Amino acid sequence: MTNQPVTSLLTSIGTLTSRPAAFLVLLVYAVLWAIFDRESLNWHGATTLFTWAMTLFIQRAEHRDTQAIHAKLDEMLRSNSSASNITRIDDEEPEAIEKHRSRRQRND
């Protein structure tokens, strides 16, 4: 059994990292690093910042793609009245969605 507050927090953090503000946090972090510990901002430090930036770019692209898929599915669900029983599943945590999909696959 998963801990609901922890899984909700992790999902929220994942969503927040896809926002433009996450890039601002990275920029502020890099500037503060350069100001307060310039000696350690070498190739290894630059690689760390680059890796963090690429992670944010990937997270943002995946979030955009996921939102586009959800928008398309929402439109299809609205047009099919028999599918109305799953329209709110996107409010669930990933583990709950996986359980729902597993149940549906066993029943099919």
C-alpha positions as CSV (number, residue, x, y, z in Angstrom):
1,M,0.0,0.0,0.0
2,T,1.4,3.4,-0.9
3,N,1.4,6.5,1.3
4,Q,-1.1,8.9,-0.3
5,P,0.5,12.2,0.9
6,V,3.9,11.1,-0.3
7,T,2.7,10.0,-3.7
8,S,0.7,13.2,-4.1
9,L,3.7,15.2,-3.2
10,L,5.9,13.4,-5.7
11,T,3.3,13.9,-8.4
12,S,3.1,17.6,-7.6
13,I,6.9,18.0,-7.7
14,G,7.0,16.2,-11.1
15,T,4.4,18.7,-12.4
16,L,6.2,21.7,-10.9
17,T,9.5,20.7,-12.6
18,S,7.7,21.0,-16.0
19,R,6.9,24.7,-15.4
20,P,9.1,27.6,-16.7
21,A,9.7,28.6,-13.1
22,A,11.9,25.5,-12.7
23,F,14.3,27.0,-15.2
24,L,14.4,30.2,-13.2
25,V,15.3,28.1,-10.1
26,L,18.2,26.5,-12.1
27,L,19.4,29.9,-13.2
28,V,19.3,31.3,-9.7
29,Y,21.1,28.3,-8.4
30,A,23.8,28.6,-11.0
31,V,24.3,32.3,-10.3
32,L,24.5,31.7,-6.5
33,W,26.9,28.9,-7.1
34,A,29.1,31.2,-9.2
35,I,29.0,33.9,-6.6
36,F,29.6,31.9,-3.4
37,D,31.7,29.0,-4.6
38,R,33.3,29.9,-7.9
39,E,36.3,27.5,-7.3
40,S,34.0,24.5,-7.4
41,L,32.2,25.6,-10.6
42,N,34.6,23.8,-12.9
43,W,33.9,21.2,-15.6
44,H,32.2,18.9,-13.1
45,G,30.0,21.8,-11.9
46,A,29.1,22.8,-15.4
47,T,28.2,19.2,-16.2
48,T,25.9,19.1,-13.2
49,L,24.1,22.3,-14.3
50,F,23.9,21.0,-17.9
51,T,22.4,17.7,-16.7
52,W,19.9,19.5,-14.5
53,A,18.9,21.7,-17.5
54,M,18.5,18.8,-19.8
55,T,16.4,16.9,-17.3
56,L,14.1,20.0,-17.1
57,F,13.9,20.2,-20.9
58,I,13.0,16.5,-21.1
59,Q,10.5,16.8,-18.3
60,R,8.8,19.8,-20.0
61,A,8.6,18.0,-23.3
62,E,7.1,14.9,-21.8
63,H,4.6,17.0,-19.8
64,R,3.6,18.9,-23.0
65,D,3.1,15.6,-24.9
66,T,1.1,14.1,-22.0
67,Q,-1.1,17.2,-21.8
68,A,-1.7,17.0,-25.6
69,I,-2.6,13.3,-25.3
70,H,-5.0,14.1,-22.4
71,A,-6.7,16.9,-24.4
72,K,-7.2,14.5,-27.4
73,L,-8.6,11.8,-25.2
74,D,-10.9,14.2,-23.3
75,E,-12.4,15.2,-26.7
76,M,-12.9,11.6,-27.7
77,L,-14.4,10.7,-24.3
78,R,-16.8,13.7,-24.5
79,S,-18.0,12.4,-27.9
80,N,-18.6,8.8,-26.5
81,S,-21.2,8.9,-23.7
82,S,-20.5,5.2,-22.7
83,A,-17.0,6.2,-21.7
84,S,-18.1,8.8,-19.1
85,N,-17.2,6.5,-16.1
86,I,-13.4,7.1,-16.6
87,T,-13.4,10.8,-17.4
88,R,-11.9,11.7,-13.9
89,I,-9.2,9.0,-13.8
90,D,-6.6,11.6,-14.7
91,D,-7.0,13.0,-11.2
92,E,-5.8,9.8,-9.7
93,E,-2.2,8.9,-8.8
94,P,-0.1,6.9,-11.3
95,E,-0.4,3.7,-9.1
96,A,-4.2,3.9,-9.0
97,I,-4.3,4.4,-12.8
98,E,-2.0,1.3,-13.3
99,K,-4.3,-0.8,-11.1
100,H,-7.4,0.4,-13.1
101,R,-5.7,-0.5,-16.4
102,S,-4.7,-4.0,-15.0
103,R,-8.2,-4.7,-13.9
104,R,-9.6,-3.6,-17.3
105,Q,-7.0,-5.8,-19.2
106,R,-7.9,-8.8,-17.0
107,N,-11.6,-8.3,-17.8
108,D,-11.1,-8.0,-21.5
